[in-house]
Amino acid sequence: MTTTAEPNRIQSCHVFDSLQDKFETERRGCMDVKGKGSIDTFYLVGRRGQVMSCD
């Protein structure tokens, strides 16, 4: 999935319940993943209350 991610962004194919209350995520949408099919993907934005910069 690293080949489909934008530079300097962390992408995940799912968001763990234990992380949702600690981190902000941004839904990227469904992507075709080799060997897995269509999967909903997310970007990690930052810790809740603290937004990370991509600069």
C-alpha positions, -999 to +999 in steps of 0.1 A: +000+000+000+030+023+003+030+027-035-005+042-034+000+065-005+008+102-008+043+112+002+049+119+039+015+104+049+007+073+069-019+051+054-038+022+071-063-003+057-083-001+089-086+019+121-083+000+154-110+008+180-083+013+206-066+040+184-098+059+174-100+077+207-063+087+206-057+096+169-075+116+142-079+098+109-091+109+075-110+084+053-092+080+020-118+057+004-118+022-011-086+011-029-079-021-048-051-039-028-032-067-045-043-101-031-070-085-009-095-068-032-112-036-024-104-022+011-114+009+029-083+030+036-075+058+060-047+084+066-034+091+100-038+128+106-023+131+142-031+128+178-065+141+189-062+178+197-029+180+178-028+181+140+004+171+122+018+192+094+029+176+061+053+204+053 
